């Protein structure tokens, strides 16, 4: 089994759409790490990210926020998505191997549906349940739940008037203002254009 974590500076990348590095981990049948490698995500189009996941035979993607259109493409490729995850990459990986993702301890601030913390820590039995608990997988297996918006102005799936804008560089979040696209706003911390949190 292969899983992938979107990583930025040894943490889960805040926004998968802008992540430039993918940590691919090969697991044994017992759920123990066999080998790993770093894969570049420096591509121009969202569909190319999905192609990389498919070429690597990824079964589970662990990431931060992800746009609705990209989530749909990943789900169509039959890849499980555990999104809106935050924290140190190695700690998140350990929690996954313990069957404790999604978890309140590793959920991005402000996200709903926060779950209980992993109580096993480093003493968890590896491979106890290498897939997420069934009660935490959203309908469709894409981690987004059943809520969604209408069609967006650019032809994509809209996210409605609410939600947040996220900086793909530093993770800064602020409320989305209806009628003002996130990409028209700059992060007050680092100046990067914001993106809509899926």
N, C-alpha and C positions, 0 to 999 in steps of 0.2 A: 504494500500500500504506500502511496505517495501523498504527502500533504505539503502545502505551500503556505508560507507566511510572508506577507508584504512587510518589508523591514526598512526602516530609516534610522540610522545611527543607533543600531541595536535595540530599537523599540519598534512596536507595530506602527507602520506608517499611518498617519491620521486619515489620509484619503487614498484609496486604492487607485483611483483614476489618475493620480499624479505620482504614484509610487514608482521609483526607478530601480528597485531591487527586490528580488524574490528569493527567499530561502526555501529550497526544496529539500525535504527530509524523507528519506526512504525508511519505512518501518518493516520489521519482521512480522510474521504471522502472530507472534506473541505481543506485538505492540512496542517493541524496543527499537531504539534508533539503530539503523544499520550503517547509513552513510548520509551525507548532506552535501549540497553545493549551492553556490550563489549564482542566480541567473539575472541578467540585465533585463530591465523593462523599459529601456530608453527607446520607445517606439512612438510613432506619430498618431496612430489611430487606436481607439478602444478595442476594435475587433482584433487587432494584433496582439493585445494582451490575452484575449481568449484563446487565440491560436497558440500562443506560448504555453498556456496552461494545458491545452489539449495535447500538444506535442510532447510535453513532459509527463503525460498520463496522470495528471493531478486528480485526486478524488475529493479532497477537501481543501478549500481556501480559507485561511484565517486572515482577516484584514480589518481596517478601520472603516470609515464611511465609504460608501460606494454609490455611484449614481444609479438611478432606476434603470436607464437603458442598458448600462453595462451589467447590472445585476441580472437582467432578463437574458442577456446573451450568455452569461456564465451558466445560468440555470438551464438554458436550452442545450448546453453542452453536457448536461447531467453531472455537473460538479456542485457539491454541497458548499454553501457559503456560510461562514460564521462571521458576520459583519459587526461593525461598531465596537470592535475590540480595541483595548488600549493597554499599554504596559510594556515592560521589558520583554523582548522576544523570547528569551530562554524561559522566563517564568510562565509566559503564556503557553509555550510548547509543553512544559511540564504539567500545566493544568489540563491541557487537552489530553495528554497521555493518561491522566487520572480520570478522564471522563467528566471533567468539571468545567466545560465550556458549553454555552455561555455562562458567565459568572459575574456576580456583582463586583468582585475584586478586579475584574479586567474589562469593565464596560466604560465606554467613553462618557465623560460627564454630560449630564442632561438627557441621556438616552432613557427611554421608557423600558419597562419589562426587565429591570435589573434582577438578576438571580442571586441565589445564595452563594456565599464564598466557598472556595475549595478548602475543606478542612483537613485534607490529607497532607498538604505541603509536600516536602521532599520525601516523606515516608509513604506516599501513595504507592500502591502497587502498579507498576508500569503495565500498560496493556489491559487494565481491568475492563476498560470499555473504550476502544480507540475511536469510536464514533460518538458524537455528542448525544446527550440524553434525548430520547424521543420527545419528551414533553417540552424541549426547548427549541425544536426545529419548527420554524414557521411554515404555514401552508405553502406547498410548492417546493419546499426544501431550499428556499433562497434566502432565508433569514430576514425577509422584509415584512412578513405578516400579510394580512389580508387588506390592509388599508392602502390606498393609492390615490393619485390625483387623476385629472383628465389629460387630454392631449395638450402638449406644450406648444408654444408659438412656433418653435423650430421643427415641429413634427415629431418630437420625442414625447415620452411619457412625462407629463407634468407632475409636480409634487404638491400642488395646491398653494394657497396663500401663506400658510404657516411655515414651520421648519426653520432651519438655520443655514448660514453661510459659514464655510470652513476654510481656513488657510491650509493649503496642501504642504506648505513648507514648515510652519511652526505649530500648527494645530489650533490656532486661535479661532474661537467660534463667536458668532453674534447672530442676532435674530434676523431672519429674512424679511425685507420690506416689500410688500406687495407692489408690483409694477416696476421694481428696480432689480434687474438681474444681478445675481451674486458676482458675475465676472466683471461688472462695471464698478465694483468696489475694491479698494485696496486694503490689505491687512495693516492695521495701525502699528503693529509691532515690527514687521519686516518689509512691508511694501509690496508683497506678492498679491496677485489678483486672487480673489476668493472664488470658491466653487460651491455649488449647492450640495448639502449633505443629503444623500439618497433618501 
